[in-house]
Amino acid sequence: MIEERAEILKSIAHPTRITIIETLRAGEKCVCDIIEEIGLEQSNTSQHLSILKKSGILDCRKEGARVVYWVCYPEIHDMMKVLDGILLNNAEKKSKLLQRVRK
């Protein structure tokens, strides 16, 4: 179970892949829309999508020439919220520490 957790976290642990997950927060999107939103080339975006799909975080289907992706588990978005909370907490701690040092 630990190895599987590590694999999922490794697959997410890239700014572009986090951006893709955030882009899909509102629901499924065509690759063309994802590319437009994140501003990367198609080949680069496809590589990141493939990593996320291989880890089971994303899935896709073909609709004619279009490929539509979505996040398989909404819990991924919950995990991102937890991470945001940790970041905010850390920032507040650092800010309080700086205020004490400056006094």
Buried (B, 14 or more C-beta within 10 A) or exposed (E): EEEEEEEBEEBBEEEBBBBBBBBBEEEBBBBBBBBEBBEBEEEEBBEBBEBBBEBEBBBBEEEEEEBBBEBBEEEBBEBBEEEEEEEEEEEEEEEEEEEEEEE
